[in-house]
Amino acid sequence: MGTQTCKPGGDEDCKATDNCRRMGECHARDGKCVAVSDDDCKHLSKCTEEGRCAAREGRCVVTEEGCRATSMCKSVASCSVNGTMCWLMSDADCRFHDGCAASGSCVKRGPICVAGSDEDCERSQRCREDGACARAPKTERCITKDEHCLLSKMCEAWGMCKRVGDRCEFGAKSDAACRRGRGTENHNPCRFHGYCSVKDGYCTALTDADCRRSDLCKQANRCKADKGVCR
């Protein structure tokens, strides 16, 4: 006696299945549950997360439009169809993802996006806000130079105008300067961050006493100085 296979009697049988909820296969056709229209796919998490937004030959599959709408496209530039998946395939994918506008990562290099030029960095949000306006040739990421810190929003608003390594910091010549408000927002490095002492020309948290002065200690219990910050 041969093995018998149960088949759906109609759409209602298919709609009661887990495959309908997860895969969009909600209609009975030729003894199988299948996806028959894009509407079967568009409401699925597999559409929003994986780009499987179009019905083709009974299944929900990836499309260029679907890939472009996913969170993976915005976060890691997986914006193009590659076989059955959304993948990073071109500079265009990098330019479309959030990292291009945010940090200047606008050019494909292997499986990731990097800064391809100073211009990529100069157009980025990190340049405007944090002074990261120059491309580092070795790392292909956006870094800060002295003149960029001076032109950044962090300098204007908070007084973070001195370049230290690849970041902008609160420059100062005395501890007293670290304990005063600065910038258009009258930001006080000591009170807000525990950066109450000068080292190498900028404000930092040298001691636990520096941290105990700060809002970080009072509000978040970060009262111990460790490598220049309060933890």
C-alpha positions as CSV (number, residue, x, y, z in Angstrom):
1,M,0.0,0.0,0.0
2,G,1.6,3.3,-1.1
3,T,2.1,6.3,1.1
4,Q,-0.7,8.9,0.9
5,T,0.0,12.6,1.1
6,C,-2.5,15.1,2.5
7,K,-3.3,18.0,0.2
8,P,-5.0,21.3,1.0
9,G,-8.7,21.3,0.2
10,G,-8.7,25.0,-0.4
11,D,-7.3,28.4,0.6
12,E,-8.6,28.1,4.2
13,D,-6.5,25.1,4.8
14,C,-3.4,26.9,3.6
15,K,-4.2,30.0,5.6
16,A,-4.2,28.0,8.8
17,T,-0.6,26.8,8.3
18,D,2.6,28.2,9.7
19,N,4.0,28.5,6.1
20,C,1.2,31.0,5.4
21,R,2.2,33.2,8.3
22,R,6.0,32.9,7.8
23,M,6.3,32.3,4.0
24,G,3.2,33.9,2.5
25,E,2.1,30.5,1.0
26,C,-1.6,31.0,1.7
27,H,-3.4,29.8,-1.4
28,A,-4.2,26.3,-2.7
29,R,-3.0,25.5,-6.2
30,D,-2.6,22.1,-7.7
31,G,-2.5,20.4,-4.3
32,K,0.0,22.7,-2.8
33,C,0.0,25.9,-0.7
34,V,1.7,28.7,-2.6
35,A,2.1,32.5,-2.7
36,V,0.1,33.8,-5.7
37,S,0.6,37.6,-5.5
38,D,3.0,40.2,-4.1
39,D,0.4,41.0,-1.5
40,D,1.0,37.6,0.0
41,C,4.6,38.5,0.6
42,K,4.7,42.2,1.5
43,H,3.3,41.9,5.0
44,L,5.9,39.3,6.0
45,S,8.9,39.9,8.2
46,K,10.8,38.1,5.4
47,C,9.9,41.1,3.2
48,T,11.0,43.8,5.6
49,E,14.1,41.9,6.9
50,E,15.2,39.9,3.9
51,G,13.7,41.6,0.9
52,R,11.5,38.6,-0.1
53,C,8.6,40.8,-1.3
54,A,7.5,39.4,-4.6
55,A,5.6,36.2,-5.5
56,R,7.3,34.1,-8.2
57,E,6.4,30.5,-9.1
58,G,4.6,30.1,-5.8
59,R,7.2,31.5,-3.4
60,C,8.2,34.8,-2.0
61,V,11.5,35.8,-3.5
62,V,14.0,38.8,-3.2
63,T,13.7,41.7,-5.5
64,E,15.8,44.9,-6.0
65,E,13.0,47.0,-4.6
66,G,12.6,44.6,-1.7
67,C,16.3,44.7,-0.9
68,R,16.4,48.5,-1.0
69,A,13.6,48.6,1.6
70,T,15.3,46.3,4.2
71,S,17.0,47.3,7.4
72,M,20.1,45.4,6.1
73,C,20.3,47.8,3.2
74,K,20.3,50.8,5.4
75,S,22.7,49.3,8.0
76,V,25.2,47.2,6.0
77,A,24.4,48.1,2.3
78,S,23.0,44.7,1.4
79,C,20.8,46.5,-1.2
80,S,21.1,44.3,-4.4
81,V,19.9,40.9,-5.4
82,N,22.6,38.2,-5.5
83,G,21.0,34.9,-6.2
84,T,18.4,34.3,-3.5
85,M,19.7,36.9,-1.1
86,C,20.2,40.7,-0.7
87,W,23.9,41.6,-0.8
88,L,26.4,44.4,-1.1
89,M,27.3,44.5,-4.8
90,S,28.4,48.0,-5.8
91,D,29.3,51.5,-4.9
92,A,25.7,52.4,-5.5
93,D,24.7,50.2,-2.6
94,C,27.2,51.9,-0.4
95,R,26.0,55.3,-1.4
96,F,22.4,54.3,-0.6
97,H,23.0,53.0,2.9
98,D,23.0,55.1,6.0
99,G,26.7,54.9,6.6
100,C,27.5,57.0,3.5
101,A,25.7,60.1,4.8
102,A,26.6,59.4,8.4
103,S,30.3,58.5,8.3
104,G,31.4,58.9,4.6
105,S,31.5,55.1,3.9
106,C,30.4,55.4,0.3
107,V,32.6,53.1,-1.8
108,K,32.6,49.3,-1.9
109,R,35.8,47.6,-0.9
110,G,35.4,43.8,-0.7
111,P,32.5,43.0,1.6
112,I,32.3,46.4,3.2
113,C,31.8,50.1,2.5
114,V,34.7,52.5,3.1
115,A,35.5,56.2,2.5
116,G,36.7,56.5,-1.0
117,S,37.8,60.2,-0.9
118,D,38.1,63.3,1.3
119,E,34.9,64.4,-0.5
120,D,33.0,61.4,0.9
121,C,34.1,62.5,4.4
122,E,33.4,66.1,3.9
123,R,29.8,65.4,2.9
124,S,29.2,63.3,6.0
125,Q,27.4,64.0,9.2
126,R,30.5,63.0,11.2
127,C,32.4,65.8,9.5
128,R,29.8,68.5,10.3
129,E,29.3,67.4,13.9
130,D,32.5,65.7,15.0
131,G,35.1,67.1,12.6
132,A,35.9,63.8,10.9
133,C,36.4,65.3,7.5
134,A,39.6,63.7,6.0
135,R,40.1,60.2,4.6
136,A,42.9,58.1,6.2
137,P,44.5,56.2,3.3
138,K,45.5,53.1,5.3
139,T,42.2,52.6,7.1
140,E,39.9,54.2,4.5
141,R,37.8,55.8,7.2
142,C,37.2,59.4,8.0
143,I,39.4,61.1,10.6
144,T,39.9,64.5,12.1
145,K,42.5,67.2,11.4
146,D,43.1,70.3,13.5
147,E,41.2,72.6,11.2
148,H,38.2,70.3,11.0
149,C,37.8,70.3,14.8
150,L,37.7,74.1,14.7
151,L,34.9,74.1,12.1
152,S,32.8,71.3,13.7
153,K,29.4,71.7,15.5
154,M,31.0,70.1,18.6
155,C,33.5,73.0,18.7
156,E,30.8,75.6,18.3
157,A,28.2,74.1,20.7
158,W,30.4,72.5,23.3
159,G,33.9,73.9,22.8
160,M,35.5,70.6,21.7
161,C,37.9,72.3,19.4
162,K,41.3,70.6,20.0
163,R,42.3,67.5,17.9
164,V,43.6,64.6,20.0
165,G,44.4,61.6,17.8
166,D,41.4,61.1,15.6
167,R,38.9,62.9,17.7
168,C,38.0,66.4,18.9
169,E,38.5,67.1,22.6
170,F,38.1,70.0,25.2
171,G,41.4,71.9,24.8
172,A,42.6,73.7,27.9
173,K,45.8,75.2,29.4
174,S,44.6,75.0,33.0
175,D,42.3,72.9,35.3
176,A,40.3,76.1,35.8
177,A,39.5,76.2,32.1
178,C,38.1,72.7,32.3
179,R,35.7,73.8,35.0
180,R,34.1,76.6,33.1
181,G,31.3,76.5,30.6
182,R,32.2,76.8,26.9
183,G,30.6,77.0,23.5
184,T,27.1,78.3,22.6
185,E,25.6,75.7,25.0
186,N,27.8,76.7,27.9
187,H,28.9,73.1,28.2
188,N,31.0,72.4,31.3
189,P,33.5,69.4,30.8
190,C,34.0,69.0,34.5
191,R,30.4,69.1,35.5
192,F,29.0,66.9,32.8
193,H,31.9,64.4,32.1
194,G,34.3,64.6,35.1
195,Y,36.9,66.1,32.7
196,C,38.3,68.4,35.4
197,S,42.0,68.2,35.0
198,V,44.4,69.1,32.2
199,K,46.7,66.6,30.6
200,D,48.6,67.1,27.3
201,G,46.6,70.2,26.6
202,Y,43.1,68.9,27.0
203,C,40.6,68.2,29.7
204,T,40.4,64.6,31.1
205,A,39.4,62.7,34.2
206,L,42.6,62.0,36.0
207,T,41.3,61.1,39.4
208,D,38.3,59.7,41.1
209,A,37.8,63.1,42.7
210,D,37.3,64.5,39.2
211,C,34.6,61.9,38.5
212,R,32.9,62.6,41.8
213,R,32.4,66.2,40.7
214,S,30.4,65.1,37.7
215,D,26.8,64.5,36.8
216,L,28.0,61.1,35.5
217,C,28.8,60.1,39.1
218,K,25.6,61.6,40.6
219,Q,23.2,60.3,38.0
220,A,24.8,57.1,36.6
221,N,27.2,56.1,39.4
222,R,30.2,56.4,37.1
223,C,32.6,57.7,39.8
224,K,35.9,56.0,39.1
225,A,38.5,57.5,36.7
226,D,39.9,54.9,34.2
227,K,42.0,55.9,31.3
228,G,40.8,59.4,31.2
229,V,37.0,58.8,31.5
230,C,34.6,58.1,34.4
231,R,33.3,54.6,34.7
